Amino acid sequence: MSTQEAMVNAFIEGAAELDEATAVMIAQRKALLGPAYRLMYERPLHFVRGEGVWLYDPDGNAYLDAYNNVTSIGHCHPKVVEAIREQVGILATNTRYLHGAVLAYAKRLLATMPDEVEHLMFTCTGSDANDLAIRIAQSHTGGEGIIVTETAYHGITQAVSEFSPSLGENVNLGAHVRTVPAPDSYRVDNVAEEFTAGVNAAIADLKRHGIKPALFICDGIFASDGVFDGPRGFLKGAVDAIHAAGGLYIADEVQSGFARTGEAMWGFQRHDVIPDIVTMGKPMGNGFPVAGVAARAEVLAEFGKKARYFNTFGGNAVAVAAASAVLDVIEGENLLENSRVIGLYLKDGFQALARKHACLGDIRGAGLFLGVEIVSDRAGKTPDAAAATRIINGLRDENVLISGCAKAANVLKIRPPIVFSRENADELIEKLDRVLHRLS
Ligand code: PMP
């Protein structure tokens, strides 16, 4: 969760009345875990069990999950649970030994990528993957400069937090980092041109400061920037620009990967571009920590010569068993198609609500990753973060989970497990309608 999200959906002490059990747990958490963590919602939630699209509190109340993309194929999917259980009882060693399942998985995953992307390395988290990716890119290009979108989130290591502007003003961007405006398709007419111009300006500014560009990295659905899915292909100019400057394009698929966007396994495929490096994580193990970096052979060559790579848990036998089961389920349950079909159905539902409720300014997204922009006046497209917060918490009170994002903290972020059904979508739409009526 980025700070930007926390701004739109943060628990603020004293803002709402809490029941005694919740207040006690929050106090204990503060005492034990310290001050850096954040909770979501005005009245934070306590869950003890998950199943499919449902999360359950200690009293057995069910909440419809329209937000979690880690357990992307549904909470506690039995096939993943069984694969982990079985493998952990057989062998849990690391990538310093030969193991057939790692090779089989790598072959299978790479088959979903463009032919040019030939190698897969294993990490434990998305931050870990992006950290490794920039080491590889800097080693290949001999450059240092990094270009990201202005509200991007890429992770928490020292190096990666330096190019995660959504962590907020108190987390410094590196002197080698430049930001470009988000591809705001709601407010900008020619997204492709403007976005490419932004990347070119960033390249020029790096060079002016004597910094050689190493890479442009972006999230395939611009999740923390506000969910920007189109127009299709708008990324191509930016990718060409960074290549012309001698840098690489890294596709961060932590959010948009594994069938999330409904049209293709990976978000970048919607833009017809071929990345030099792809990073992935979150849904890869449906809750088991497994993440990775895929790269073109020539990009990895120099790093491989100089650096020895080992990641104790990354790609261990249990992680690979979980990740393989996830691919089985995506294929076996036809979840790419489900993401596309239910995503469109939800979008239609939100569009129908927008005809009744003027605060819904723009509905966008791909597959089951949707953004709904909340505005105070449609003509001026003025962001309304306070209303977004009320809607998110209103839905929480109706036992439906979503959250928010964007620089102005006014975009509803709707990202249910990709097993979401038509019936689940109807419930979400109906309850959103009720909340909007109540707030109007
Ligand atoms: N990249 C993106 C686009 C992300 O959304 C996140 C996590 N929110 C990360 C990287 C970091 O992943 P992790 O939390 O697994 O380190």
Residues whose N, C-alpha, C, O or C-beta is under 5 A from the ligand:
A	BS01	PMP	M1 T125 G126 S127 D128 Y153 H154 G155 D219 D252 V254 Q255 G281
